[in-house]
């Protein structure tokens, strides 16, 4: 989910307990993806997004350009793609069936945000989080790819909402509910970046969920 795309590599505690850790092959893939992302962020900080090429990324990550493109079909995907939407969907599925839907969403969002919380505001992780959300705002190609990725996340959520409500996953109401949530989380990330990352992202996500639950009250800023 977009508001949590800067999450770190450890999976949520509940997910860890529910499944064995990744095997050697998967760990190698994670290391490669991590190296490619780190190389990309470093180059973008040094010379800007547009000037950074796949060839430069590959050289710094010590892989071939074809390897970069095998993991990330486009440069925008290096900034936006993560492995956490499926994990968070699994977290939603693990919530008690009788739990109110918005309560389940709040739990999962807090889990994702805690997972991505950097050790400090000055850490490399925090800087990467701010950089990627700034690129979502400032770079049209990243913004366009983000919109495409929202549809993918929305389809994952449709499956979960369908399971929880007994509705068809491709039904109109389910699709509206899923994309409303994706849109709310995306706008929380964009607002955070547009306002210089001064707000607390978790508070913004809670406010976004409040709007989904209660509607928009008139006369408030």
Protein Blocks (a to p, Z undefined) as FASTA:
>chain_A
ZZlmmccfbdcfklmmmpccddfklmmmmmmmmmmmmmmmmmmmmnojklpcfklmmmmn
opafklmmmmmmbfklmmmpccklmmmmmmmmmpcfklcfklmmmmmmmmmmmmmpcfbf
kbmklmmmmmmmmmmmmmmklmmmmmmmmmmmmmmmmmmmmmmnopafkbmklmmmmmmm
mmmmmmmmmmmmmnoomacfklmmmmmmmmmmnopaehiZZ
